[in-house]
Amino acid sequence: MTEEKIQWDAMASDETIQKTAEALKNHGIDVIVVDSGKEALDKIMSLIPEGSEIANGSSTTLDQIGFVGYLMSGQHRWKNLHEEVINEKDPEKQGNLRRLSDAAEYFLGSVNAISQNGELVACDATGSRVSAYPFAAKKLVLVAGTQKIVPNLELAMQRVREYVYPLEDQRAFKAYGNHSTLGKWVIMEHEVIPNRTTLILVKEKLGF
């Protein structure tokens, strides 16, 4: 394992998690720290009221904690806008539904890096996930493993370029037969809408 991989993939200490959580809270982002992916899924289920409109972006983290499987099971009591997007086969209509889903009552996803100074960084090839993050979604629920915490914004962006992108490129090519790209970036430095954005920090290595 290379030195860079150890840097980008190392779990954060409790002290670092606490420091980062405080910085995020000072920037208007609610933070919940849990020990496991199961606890993260339980927390999501408790945060989102029955009957709410929900949508989610593509996320290895959400898949790993069981959220994607839970949605597919149909056992939830939410209105799943993402399912409507996937079921629509006409490309133009699907694109319109995807844009509408950005404005869901609750949008769920993850981020690629978290700065100890309280900044969240996410990047997509097309922007279909991160487009909901800055404003469109009424409430935003993000889930991330604490290995994504880095000291500052510069290293957060470096983490995306040097570590996240090669892994996402491999995943995308395997899943879709197409390579990924560093297309659309979102940096969330301050949330001005009270109680809009919640980050669930998980003390497990989730996603990349």
Backbone torsions as a table, in degrees:
resi	resn	phi	psi	omega
1	MET	NA	130.4	-176.6
2	THR	-77.0	164.9	178.9
3	GLU	-62.5	-38.9	-179.8
4	GLU	-64.3	-42.1	-179.3
5	LYS	-63.6	-38.6	176.8
6	ILE	-62.6	-41.2	179.7
7	GLN	-63.0	-48.5	-173.8
8	TRP	-78.3	-18.0	-172.0
9	ASP	-115.9	5.5	-176.0
10	ALA	-79.0	136.5	177.5
11	MET	-69.1	141.3	-179.8
12	ALA	-75.7	148.8	175.9
13	SER	-74.6	163.2	177.8
14	ASP	-60.1	-36.8	179.0
15	GLU	-63.9	-43.4	179.1
16	THR	-66.6	-40.1	178.2
17	ILE	-60.8	-44.9	-179.4
18	GLN	-63.6	-44.2	179.2
19	LYS	-61.5	-44.2	-178.9
20	THR	-66.5	-42.9	179.6
21	ALA	-60.6	-41.5	179.5
22	GLU	-65.1	-41.3	179.1
23	ALA	-63.9	-42.6	179.2
24	LEU	-63.4	-42.3	179.1
25	LYS	-63.1	-37.7	177.4
26	ASN	-66.4	-19.0	178.2
27	HIS	-99.0	13.8	174.4
28	GLY	86.7	9.7	-178.3
29	ILE	-105.0	122.8	177.3
30	ASP	-72.2	139.6	-177.6
31	VAL	-127.3	132.5	174.1
32	ILE	-123.2	124.7	179.8
33	VAL	-103.9	126.9	179.0
34	VAL	-129.2	164.4	-175.6
35	ASP	-89.7	-22.6	-172.5
36	SER	-146.8	164.6	176.3
37	GLY	-63.4	-35.1	177.8
38	LYS	-61.7	-43.3	177.8
39	GLU	-64.3	-35.6	178.4
40	ALA	-63.7	-43.7	178.6
41	LEU	-63.9	-43.1	177.2
42	ASP	-59.8	-39.1	-179.3
43	LYS	-66.9	-41.8	176.6
44	ILE	-57.7	-45.7	-177.7
45	MET	-63.9	-30.9	179.2
46	SER	-81.9	-23.9	-177.7
47	LEU	-79.3	-30.4	-171.4
48	ILE	-104.0	114.7	-177.8
49	PRO	-64.6	151.9	175.2
50	GLU	-57.3	137.7	178.0
51	GLY	88.5	-5.1	-178.9
52	SER	-69.9	148.2	170.0
53	GLU	-77.5	128.6	177.7
54	ILE	-129.7	154.5	172.0
55	ALA	-147.0	160.9	178.7
56	ASN	-146.4	150.5	174.5
57	GLY	-90.4	163.0	176.0
58	SER	-59.0	128.8	-175.0
59	SER	-156.1	118.7	174.4
60	THR	-61.1	-37.3	-179.5
61	THR	-62.0	-48.3	179.5
62	LEU	-61.9	-34.7	176.7
63	ASP	-66.1	-45.3	-175.9
64	GLN	-66.4	-32.0	-179.2
65	ILE	-84.5	-2.8	176.9
66	GLY	95.1	3.4	-178.1
67	PHE	-67.0	-44.4	-178.5
68	VAL	-62.9	-44.5	178.2
69	GLY	-62.7	-37.4	179.1
70	TYR	-64.2	-41.8	177.1
71	LEU	-63.2	-44.0	-177.5
72	MET	-66.7	-25.5	-179.4
73	SER	-69.3	-22.7	-178.4
74	GLY	75.8	10.6	-176.9
75	GLN	-84.2	-9.5	-179.4
76	HIS	-78.3	167.7	179.0
77	ARG	-120.0	37.9	176.7
78	TRP	-108.0	165.4	171.6
79	LYS	-94.2	108.0	-171.9
80	ASN	-88.8	97.8	-179.1
81	LEU	-68.9	-29.8	-179.7
82	HIS	-63.1	-36.0	178.4
83	GLU	-63.1	-38.5	177.7
84	GLU	-64.0	-38.2	177.9
85	VAL	-63.0	-48.7	-177.5
86	ILE	-63.8	-36.8	-176.5
87	ASN	-74.8	-19.7	178.7
88	GLU	-79.4	121.1	-175.2
89	LYS	-94.7	-18.6	177.1
90	ASP	-75.0	119.5	-174.3
91	PRO	-55.9	-42.5	-178.5
92	GLU	-67.3	-45.7	178.6
93	LYS	-65.0	-38.1	179.1
94	GLN	-63.7	-41.1	178.0
95	GLY	-62.0	-40.3	178.2
96	ASN	-65.3	-42.4	178.4
97	LEU	-64.7	-37.6	179.8
98	ARG	-64.0	-41.2	178.6
99	ARG	-65.8	-39.4	177.9
100	LEU	-65.6	-34.5	-178.4
101	SER	-67.7	-21.2	176.7
102	ASP	-59.8	-27.2	-177.4
103	ALA	-96.2	23.7	179.4
104	ALA	-61.6	159.5	175.7
105	GLU	-59.5	-40.9	177.9
106	TYR	-132.2	125.4	175.6
107	PHE	-117.4	132.4	-176.8
108	LEU	-116.3	145.5	179.0
109	GLY	-172.3	-158.5	177.8
110	SER	-140.5	-177.6	175.3
111	VAL	-129.2	164.0	-178.3
112	ASN	-94.7	-21.1	179.3
113	ALA	-159.7	152.2	-179.1
114	ILE	-133.3	124.4	179.3
115	SER	-86.0	141.4	175.3
116	GLN	-62.4	-17.2	178.3
117	ASN	-84.2	-3.3	175.3
118	GLY	100.0	29.7	178.6
119	GLU	-114.9	140.2	176.7
120	LEU	-109.3	136.0	-178.1
121	VAL	-126.0	129.4	176.7
122	ALA	-139.4	146.3	-177.1
123	CYS	-142.0	138.7	177.6
124	ASP	-129.8	158.1	172.5
125	ALA	-67.8	-49.5	-175.4
126	THR	-102.8	-23.0	-176.1
127	GLY	94.1	5.1	-176.3
128	SER	-67.2	-19.1	176.7
129	ARG	-95.4	-52.4	-172.6
130	VAL	-74.9	-12.2	-179.3
131	SER	-62.4	-25.5	179.7
132	ALA	-81.7	-19.4	-168.7
133	TYR	-67.0	-49.3	-172.1
134	PRO	-66.2	-38.2	-172.7
135	PHE	-153.7	-37.0	-167.3
136	ALA	-56.7	-48.9	-179.2
137	ALA	-68.6	139.4	177.7
138	LYS	-65.9	-45.0	174.5
139	LYS	-132.5	142.0	-175.7
140	LEU	-120.0	125.5	177.6
141	VAL	-119.3	116.2	-178.4
142	LEU	-113.2	142.9	178.9
143	VAL	-125.9	132.6	-178.9
144	ALA	-151.3	140.9	171.8
145	GLY	-72.0	150.3	-175.2
146	THR	-74.8	-3.7	174.0
147	GLN	-69.8	-11.5	-179.5
148	LYS	-85.2	-3.3	-179.8
149	ILE	-78.6	130.1	177.2
150	VAL	-132.2	164.9	-173.1
151	PRO	-63.0	-36.8	-173.1
152	ASN	-152.0	176.6	-176.3
153	LEU	-65.1	-39.4	179.5
154	GLU	-58.5	-44.9	179.6
155	LEU	-72.7	-28.0	176.2
156	ALA	-62.6	-44.6	179.0
157	MET	-70.5	-34.2	176.4
158	GLN	-65.7	-37.8	178.1
159	ARG	-59.6	-43.0	-179.9
160	VAL	-63.3	-46.1	-175.8
161	ARG	-68.9	-44.1	-170.6
162	GLU	-92.0	-26.0	-174.4
163	TYR	-116.5	-52.1	-174.7
164	VAL	-69.1	-48.1	-173.3
165	TYR	-58.8	-47.6	179.2
166	PRO	-58.4	-38.2	179.7
167	LEU	-70.6	-41.1	178.3
168	GLU	-67.6	-35.5	177.8
169	ASP	-61.9	-43.5	177.1
170	GLN	-63.2	-43.6	-178.8
171	ARG	-63.4	-46.2	-177.8
172	ALA	-63.0	-41.6	-179.1
173	PHE	-66.1	-39.2	178.8
174	LYS	-68.0	-39.8	-176.2
175	ALA	-80.5	-40.4	-171.2
176	TYR	-118.1	-10.8	-176.8
177	GLY	78.4	10.8	179.3
178	ASN	-127.2	147.1	175.7
179	HIS	-78.2	155.7	177.5
180	SER	-90.6	179.7	176.3
181	THR	-154.9	158.3	175.1
182	LEU	-83.9	85.4	-170.6
183	GLY	-94.5	-62.9	-173.6
184	LYS	-122.4	123.0	-178.2
185	TRP	-106.1	143.7	170.4
186	VAL	-129.6	128.6	174.0
187	ILE	-116.5	117.9	178.0
188	MET	-102.2	105.7	-176.8
189	GLU	-101.9	-26.9	180.0
190	HIS	-156.1	130.5	176.6
191	GLU	-102.2	116.8	-175.7
192	VAL	-91.7	-14.0	-179.5
193	ILE	-92.8	114.4	-176.5
194	PRO	-58.0	135.1	174.9
195	ASN	62.5	20.3	179.0
196	ARG	-82.4	-45.2	-172.0
197	THR	-111.1	127.0	176.8
198	THR	-122.5	129.3	174.7
199	LEU	-109.1	121.6	174.4
200	ILE	-96.5	110.2	178.8
201	LEU	-91.4	125.5	-175.2
202	VAL	-112.9	130.3	179.9
203	LYS	-81.6	49.2	174.8
204	GLU	-139.0	153.9	176.2
205	LYS	-79.9	106.3	-177.7
206	LEU	-125.8	140.1	178.9
207	GLY	61.8	-159.7	176.8
208	PHE	-151.6	NA	NA
